[in-house]
Amino acid sequence: MEACINCAKEAGYTQLELTVVAENKRAIALYQKAGFVEYGRNPRGFRSRISGFQEVVYMLLML
């Protein structure tokens, strides 16, 4: 993750954004540790064939 963030900085990006399923607590913790912050949620953001709609968390890292 650190290499990807550094690459984005070197390429001139000003921010990175990602989405993650809200139930994926380990991924959210990893992204927060890297400096990403939550800026919104979509309660029906992802539809799984197995479990139906799942909430999605939108995260942002300002570079």
MMTF fields as JSON, N, C-alpha, C and O atoms, coordinates in Angstrom:
{
  "mmtfVersion": "1.0.0",
  "mmtfProducer": "UNKNOWN",
  "numBonds": 251,
  "numAtoms": 252,
  "numGroups": 63,
  "numChains": 1,
  "numModels": 1,
  "chainsPerModel": [1],
  "groupsPerChain": [63],
  "chainIdList": ["A"],
  "bondAtomList": [4, 2, 8, 6, 12, 10, 16, 14, 20, 18, 24, 22, 28, 26, 32, 30, 36, 34, 40, 38, 44, 42, 48, 46, 52, 50, 56, 54, 60, 58, 64, 62, 68, 66, 72, 70, 76, 74, 80, 78, 84, 82, 88, 86, 92, 90, 96, 94, 100, 98, 104, 102, 108, 106, 112, 110, 116, 114, 120, 118, 124, 122, 128, 126, 132, 130, 136, 134, 140, 138, 144, 142, 148, 146, 152, 150, 156, 154, 160, 158, 164, 162, 168, 166, 172, 170, 176, 174, 180, 178, 184, 182, 188, 186, 192, 190, 196, 194, 200, 198, 204, 202, 208, 206, 212, 210, 216, 214, 220, 218, 224, 222, 228, 226, 232, 230, 236, 234, 240, 238, 244, 242, 248, 246],
  "bondOrderList": [1, 1, 1, 1, 1, 1, 1, 1, 1, 1, 1, 1, 1, 1, 1, 1, 1, 1, 1, 1, 1, 1, 1, 1, 1, 1, 1, 1, 1, 1, 1, 1, 1, 1, 1, 1, 1, 1, 1, 1, 1, 1, 1, 1, 1, 1, 1, 1, 1, 1, 1, 1, 1, 1, 1, 1, 1, 1, 1, 1, 1, 1],
  "groupList": [{"groupName": "MET", "atomNameList": ["N", "CA", "C", "O"], "elementList": ["N", "C", "C", "O"], "formalChargeList": [0, 0, 0, 0], "bondAtomList": [1, 0, 2, 1, 3, 2], "bondOrderList": [1, 1, 2], "singleLetterCode": "M", "chemCompType": "L-PEPTIDE LINKING"}, {"groupName": "GLU", "atomNameList": ["N", "CA", "C", "O"], "elementList": ["N", "C", "C", "O"], "formalChargeList": [0, 0, 0, 0], "bondAtomList": [1, 0, 2, 1, 3, 2], "bondOrderList": [1, 1, 2], "singleLetterCode": "E", "chemCompType": "L-PEPTIDE LINKING"}, {"groupName": "ALA", "atomNameList": ["N", "CA", "C", "O"], "elementList": ["N", "C", "C", "O"], "formalChargeList": [0, 0, 0, 0], "bondAtomList": [1, 0, 2, 1, 3, 2], "bondOrderList": [1, 1, 2], "singleLetterCode": "A", "chemCompType": "L-PEPTIDE LINKING"}, {"groupName": "CYS", "atomNameList": ["N", "CA", "C", "O"], "elementList": ["N", "C", "C", "O"], "formalChargeList": [0, 0, 0, 0], "bondAtomList": [1, 0, 2, 1, 3, 2], "bondOrderList": [1, 1, 2], "singleLetterCode": "C", "chemCompType": "L-PEPTIDE LINKING"}, {"groupName": "ILE", "atomNameList": ["N", "CA", "C", "O"], "elementList": ["N", "C", "C", "O"], "formalChargeList": [0, 0, 0, 0], "bondAtomList": [1, 0, 2, 1, 3, 2], "bondOrderList": [1, 1, 2], "singleLetterCode": "I", "chemCompType": "L-PEPTIDE LINKING"}, {"groupName": "ASN", "atomNameList": ["N", "CA", "C", "O"], "elementList": ["N", "C", "C", "O"], "formalChargeList": [0, 0, 0, 0], "bondAtomList": [1, 0, 2, 1, 3, 2], "bondOrderList": [1, 1, 2], "singleLetterCode": "N", "chemCompType": "L-PEPTIDE LINKING"}, {"groupName": "LYS", "atomNameList": ["N", "CA", "C", "O"], "elementList": ["N", "C", "C", "O"], "formalChargeList": [0, 0, 0, 0], "bondAtomList": [1, 0, 2, 1, 3, 2], "bondOrderList": [1, 1, 2], "singleLetterCode": "K", "chemCompType": "L-PEPTIDE LINKING"}, {"groupName": "GLY", "atomNameList": ["N", "CA", "C", "O"], "elementList": ["N", "C", "C", "O"], "formalChargeList": [0, 0, 0, 0], "bondAtomList": [1, 0, 2, 1, 3, 2], "bondOrderList": [1, 1, 2], "singleLetterCode": "G", "chemCompType": "PEPTIDE LINKING"}, {"groupName": "TYR", "atomNameList": ["N", "CA", "C", "O"], "elementList": ["N", "C", "C", "O"], "formalChargeList": [0, 0, 0, 0], "bondAtomList": [1, 0, 2, 1, 3, 2], "bondOrderList": [1, 1, 2], "singleLetterCode": "Y", "chemCompType": "L-PEPTIDE LINKING"}, {"groupName": "THR", "atomNameList": ["N", "CA", "C", "O"], "elementList": ["N", "C", "C", "O"], "formalChargeList": [0, 0, 0, 0], "bondAtomList": [1, 0, 2, 1, 3, 2], "bondOrderList": [1, 1, 2], "singleLetterCode": "T", "chemCompType": "L-PEPTIDE LINKING"}, {"groupName": "GLN", "atomNameList": ["N", "CA", "C", "O"], "elementList": ["N", "C", "C", "O"], "formalChargeList": [0, 0, 0, 0], "bondAtomList": [1, 0, 2, 1, 3, 2], "bondOrderList": [1, 1, 2], "singleLetterCode": "Q", "chemCompType": "L-PEPTIDE LINKING"}, {"groupName": "LEU", "atomNameList": ["N", "CA", "C", "O"], "elementList": ["N", "C", "C", "O"], "formalChargeList": [0, 0, 0, 0], "bondAtomList": [1, 0, 2, 1, 3, 2], "bondOrderList": [1, 1, 2], "singleLetterCode": "L", "chemCompType": "L-PEPTIDE LINKING"}, {"groupName": "VAL", "atomNameList": ["N", "CA", "C", "O"], "elementList": ["N", "C", "C", "O"], "formalChargeList": [0, 0, 0, 0], "bondAtomList": [1, 0, 2, 1, 3, 2], "bondOrderList": [1, 1, 2], "singleLetterCode": "V", "chemCompType": "L-PEPTIDE LINKING"}, {"groupName": "ARG", "atomNameList": ["N", "CA", "C", "O"], "elementList": ["N", "C", "C", "O"], "formalChargeList": [0, 0, 0, 0], "bondAtomList": [1, 0, 2, 1, 3, 2], "bondOrderList": [1, 1, 2], "singleLetterCode": "R", "chemCompType": "L-PEPTIDE LINKING"}, {"groupName": "PHE", "atomNameList": ["N", "CA", "C", "O"], "elementList": ["N", "C", "C", "O"], "formalChargeList": [0, 0, 0, 0], "bondAtomList": [1, 0, 2, 1, 3, 2], "bondOrderList": [1, 1, 2], "singleLetterCode": "F", "chemCompType": "L-PEPTIDE LINKING"}, {"groupName": "PRO", "atomNameList": ["N", "CA", "C", "O"], "elementList": ["N", "C", "C", "O"], "formalChargeList": [0, 0, 0, 0], "bondAtomList": [1, 0, 2, 1, 3, 2], "bondOrderList": [1, 1, 2], "singleLetterCode": "P", "chemCompType": "L-PEPTIDE LINKING"}, {"groupName": "SER", "atomNameList": ["N", "CA", "C", "O"], "elementList": ["N", "C", "C", "O"], "formalChargeList": [0, 0, 0, 0], "bondAtomList": [1, 0, 2, 1, 3, 2], "bondOrderList": [1, 1, 2], "singleLetterCode": "S", "chemCompType": "L-PEPTIDE LINKING"}],
  "groupTypeList": [0, 1, 2, 3, 4, 5, 3, 2, 6, 1, 2, 7, 8, 9, 10, 11, 1, 11, 9, 12, 12, 2, 1, 5, 6, 13, 2, 4, 2, 11, 8, 10, 6, 2, 7, 14, 12, 1, 8, 7, 13, 5, 15, 13, 7, 14, 13, 16, 13, 4, 16, 7, 14, 10, 1, 12, 12, 8, 0, 11, 11, 0, 11],
  "groupIdList": [1, 2, 3, 4, 5, 6, 7, 8, 9, 10, 11, 12, 13, 14, 15, 16, 17, 18, 19, 20, 21, 22, 23, 24, 25, 26, 27, 28, 29, 30, 31, 32, 33, 34, 35, 36, 37, 38, 39, 40, 41, 42, 43, 44, 45, 46, 47, 48, 49, 50, 51, 52, 53, 54, 55, 56, 57, 58, 59, 60, 61, 62, 63],
  "secStructList": [7, 2, 2, 2, 2, 2, 2, 2, 2, 2, 6, 6, 7, 1, 3, 3, 3, 3, 3, 3, 3, 6, 6, 7, 2, 2, 2, 2, 2, 2, 2, 2, 2, 6, 6, 7, 3, 3, 3, 3, 3, 3, 3, 3, 3, 3, 3, 3, 6, 6, 6, 3, 3, 3, 3, 3, 3, 3, 3, 3, 3, 3, 7],
  "xCoordList": [0.829, 0.0, 0.883, 0.606, 1.927, 2.825, 3.437, 3.546, 3.832, 4.408, 3.39, 3.745, 2.134, 1.087, 0.838, 0.653, 0.834, 0.624, 1.783, 1.565, 3.006, 4.172, 4.156, 4.497, 3.765, 3.67, 2.651, 2.897, 1.518, 0.482, 1.003, 0.737, 1.74, 2.333, 3.302, 3.258, 4.172, 5.164, 4.504, 5.045, 3.347, 2.62, 1.822, 1.242, 1.796, 1.121, -0.323, -1.024, -0.773, -2.141, -2.268, -1.308, -3.45, -3.686, -4.509, -4.537, -5.179, -5.944, -6.17, -6.128, -6.413, -6.785, -8.121, -8.377, -8.977, -10.281, -10.455, -9.914, -11.227, -11.535, -12.879, -13.399, -13.43, -14.648, -14.355, -13.565, -15.009, -14.826, -16.155, -16.887, -16.465, -17.69, -17.566, -16.548, -18.589, -18.55, -18.261, -17.682, -18.647, -18.396, -16.927, -16.521, -16.138, -14.722, -13.9, -13.173, -14.029, -13.395, -11.871, -11.229, -11.29, -9.83, -9.295, -8.272, -9.978, -9.551, -9.7, -8.817, -10.809, -11.021, -9.919, -9.407, -9.546, -8.464, -7.147, -6.388, -6.87, -5.653, -5.638, -4.624, -6.751, -6.825, -6.689, -6.025, -7.314, -7.188, -5.748, -5.262, -5.075, -3.665, -2.806, -1.811, -3.187, -2.461, -2.826, -2.205, -3.833, -4.213, -5.533, -5.936, -6.218, -7.523, -8.557, -8.499, -9.503, -10.614, -11.928, -12.018, -12.926, -14.258, -14.91, -14.846, -15.549, -16.27, -17.708, -18.415, -18.146, -19.534, -19.807, -18.896, -21.108, -21.54, -22.711, -23.473, -22.83, -23.961, -24.526, -23.883, -25.716, -26.258, -26.553, -26.667, -26.678, -26.923, -25.877, -26.198, -24.625, -23.558, -22.988, -22.354, -23.204, -22.668, -23.698, -24.281, -23.92, -24.882, -24.154, -23.561, -24.211, -23.621, -24.686, -25.835, -24.301, -25.249, -25.647, -26.733, -24.781, -25.033, -25.817, -26.8, -25.38, -25.994, -26.806, -27.253, -27.006, -27.806, -27.013, -25.79, -27.729, -27.079, -26.257, -26.641, -25.093, -24.214, -23.856, -23.8, -23.617, -23.218, -21.764, -20.909, -21.507, -20.162, -19.692, -20.464, -18.419, -17.799, -16.904, -16.1, -17.048, -16.185, -15.069, -15.319, -13.817, -12.667, -11.783, -11.746, -11.064, -10.277, -8.946, -8.874, -7.898, -6.572, -6.095, -5.878, -5.931, -5.39, -3.876, -3.241, -3.304, -1.866, -1.232, -0.014],
  "yCoordList": [-1.17, 0.0, 1.247, 2.211, 1.225, 2.378, 2.685, 3.849, 1.649, 1.843, 2.464, 3.319, 2.043, 2.602, 4.07, 4.89, 4.396, 5.783, 6.643, 7.734, 6.166, 6.919, 7.106, 8.178, 6.075, 6.157, 7.224, 7.993, 7.268, 8.264, 9.672, 10.591, 9.845, 11.157, 11.577, 12.711, 10.661, 10.952, 11.272, 12.044, 10.684, 10.928, 12.23, 12.636, 12.882, 14.167, 14.119, 15.13, 12.976, 12.888, 13.722, 13.853, 14.284, 15.064, 14.304, 14.672, 13.24, 12.42, 11.035, 10.83, 10.088, 8.73, 8.432, 8.852, 7.708, 7.315, 5.817, 5.219, 5.218, 3.798, 3.513, 4.309, 2.364, 1.878, 0.505, -0.265, 0.217, -1.061, -1.458, -0.602, -2.738, -3.233, -3.006, -3.348, -2.439, -2.043, -3.208, -3.001, -4.405, -5.568, -5.977, -6.759, -5.469, -5.838, -4.954, -4.063, -5.214, -4.4, -4.413, -3.396, -5.536, -5.62, -4.719, -4.058, -4.692, -3.815, -2.349, -1.536, -2.013, -0.632, -0.213, 0.902, -1.071, -0.765, -0.549, 0.357, -1.369, -1.224, 0.127, 0.824, 0.499, 1.767, 2.949, 3.936, 2.853, 3.925, 4.065, 5.179, 2.955, 2.98, 3.679, 4.323, 3.553, 4.2, 5.675, 6.395, 6.133, 7.545, 7.862, 9.025, 6.861, 7.096, 7.428, 6.912, 8.297, 8.638, 8.378, 8.499, 8.025, 7.789, 9.119, 10.06, 9.198, 10.424, 10.159, 11.086, 8.913, 8.63, 7.142, 6.315, 6.82, 5.425, 5.308, 6.253, 4.142, 3.827, 2.5, 1.46, 2.525, 1.31, 0.186, -0.972, 0.511, -0.503, -0.393, -0.472, -0.21, 0.077, -1.121, -0.963, -2.315, -3.518, -4.625, -4.838, -5.324, -6.422, -7.743, -8.004, -8.555, -9.891, -10.89, -10.806, -11.83, -12.875, -13.738, -14.319, -13.823, -14.692, -13.992, -14.534, -12.776, -12.126, -10.876, -10.182, -10.577, -9.41, -8.12, -8.112, -7.031, -5.726, -5.582, -6.046, -4.914, -4.651, -3.168, -2.517, -2.655, -1.26, -1.082, -1.927, 0.036, 0.363, 1.633, 2.574, 1.647, 2.802, 3.476, 2.816, 4.793, 5.569, 6.163, 6.759, 5.991, 6.466, 7.326, 7.153, 8.272, 9.26, 9.477, 9.493, 9.644, 9.989, 11.212, 11.142, 12.334, 13.534, 13.386, 13.058, 13.627, 13.506, 14.884, 15.01],
  "zCoordList": [0.0, 0.0, 0.0, -0.714, 0.789, 0.859, -0.515, -0.899, -1.247, -2.578, -3.534, -4.345, -3.445, -4.299, -3.973, -4.873, -2.692, -2.278, -2.767, -3.293, -2.599, -3.059, -4.573, -5.072, -5.296, -6.752, -7.165, -8.094, -6.482, -6.778, -6.511, -7.287, -5.421, -5.116, -6.214, -6.691, -6.609, -7.646, -8.986, -9.777, -9.237, -10.487, -10.45, -11.457, -9.29, -9.187, -8.716, -8.771, -8.261, -7.742, -6.47, -5.71, -6.243, -5.035, -4.003, -2.828, -4.445, -3.516, -4.093, -5.307, -3.194, -3.569, -2.924, -1.795, -3.634, -3.111, -3.292, -4.222, -2.377, -2.502, -1.867, -1.085, -2.217, -1.569, -0.992, -1.538, 0.122, 0.793, 1.429, 1.926, 1.414, 2.056, 3.566, 4.167, 4.164, 5.567, 6.516, 7.583, 6.15, 7.01, 7.032, 7.892, 6.117, 6.024, 6.968, 6.529, 8.247, 9.295, 9.196, 9.459, 8.824, 8.731, 7.622, 7.798, 6.491, 5.395, 5.799, 5.526, 6.446, 6.88, 7.841, 7.736, 8.767, 9.716, 8.977, 9.32, 7.967, 7.173, 6.467, 6.485, 5.846, 5.132, 6.092, 5.772, 7.265, 8.255, 8.732, 8.929, 8.914, 9.329, 8.271, 8.606, 7.001, 5.908, 5.771, 4.988, 6.529, 6.509, 5.838, 5.803, 5.303, 4.683, 5.751, 6.867, 5.398, 6.295, 5.573, 4.351, 6.336, 5.775, 5.448, 6.239, 4.264, 3.927, 3.5, 3.103, 3.576, 3.251, 3.197, 3.244, 3.096, 3.023, 2.054, 1.853, 1.47, 0.607, 1.122, 0.976, 1.72, 2.322, 1.333, 1.735, 0.04, -0.985, -2.087, -3.273, -1.683, -2.63, -3.363, -4.406, -2.835, -3.47, -3.361, -2.298, -4.451, -4.426, -4.612, -5.659, -3.593, -3.626, -4.048, -3.614, -4.892, -5.297, -4.109, -4.094, -3.124, -1.971, -0.863, -0.356, -0.485, 0.672, 0.339, 1.252, -0.917, -1.288, -1.176, -1.313, -0.925, -0.864, 0.405, 1.478, 0.247, 1.381, 1.394, 0.351, 2.586, 2.738, 2.29, 2.557, 1.604, 1.134, 1.837, 2.022, 2.227, 2.86, 1.823, 1.166, 1.681, 0.804, 1.651, 2.699, 1.179, 1.941, 1.037, -0.182, 1.685, 0.964, 1.661, 2.89, 0.876, 1.389, 0.619, -0.59, 1.316, 0.694, 0.638, 1.64, -0.526, -0.697, -0.627, -0.748]
}
